[in-house]
Amino acid sequence: MIDIYTLAKNPLVFQKPRTITSAYIDVSGNMGLAQTVLMVQDNITENFGSMKMDGFTVKSRGCFWVIYKAKFKFLKRPYWRDKVVTTSFPADYELIRVNEHTAITTVEGEPIIYAKQEMCCLSLERHRPIRLTTVGFPSEGFPEGFIKDDFDRFNVKPEEYKEVYQQKVLPQHIDLSHHMNNIEYVKLALNVFSASDLELCTPSELEIHYLGESMEGQLLKIFRADHNGATYMRILDETDRPVFEMKLRMM
């Protein structure tokens, strides 16, 4: 159990009760994988908003946030109409990066899903990382993170990947940054599975690496590899530049 309500007293913590509505479930009736990433991303943006560190604020200071990596650990999957609480906060602070930790729990604090995302702030002009203190990001007072594991290296050889399909980047894939939204990459990657696969899916761990930007009109190629008990997905653009990779391990 996590003492989520005591944790929420820290001013760097954002906490919100949520209901698993039809918008968050997949074919199984459980909260879907892409929808899990979306819920966590929503909580992070609200956390940064509460700290006055949201995208609009840092843009006014000549910068923008990027998520480089994300790791999710599933203890179980919430079902339609379940009540959950999402708790997010920054931790593991370094000079130019910070990990944002999130727990999705029951209202009593029983853990359901843990997540952490590695984030940096880039200069709008140079697209290079800047010191977080440059935009006024706090450098102390962080709670202890939920996930201690480091992010993994995906040691899959290029020849192990097989192309599954191609997808043009459409207007509805584009977000405020004028690039393809992070959640859309996850959805494209999950299309390497059938609906029946996803209905039976019992995930234990999901890891995501965002490698590059994709613009409207680009053609993306989606690949799959099954390696050492996990499924790896990789997305290349039309120049064969990697823009995204993801690993899913089942229980």
Secondary structure, DSSP 8 states (H G I E B T S, - for coil): ---HHHHTTSTT-EEEEEE--GGGB-TTSBB-HHHHHHHHHHHHHHHHHHTT-SHHHHHTTTEEEEEEEEEEEES---BTT-EEEEEEEEES--SSEEEEEEEEE-TT--EEEEEEEEEEEEETTT--B--GGGGT---S-----S--S--------GGG-EEEEEEE--GGGB-TTSSB-HHHHHHHHHTTS-HHHHHH--EEEEEEEE-----TT-EEEEEEEEETTEEEEEEE-TT--EEEEEEEEE-
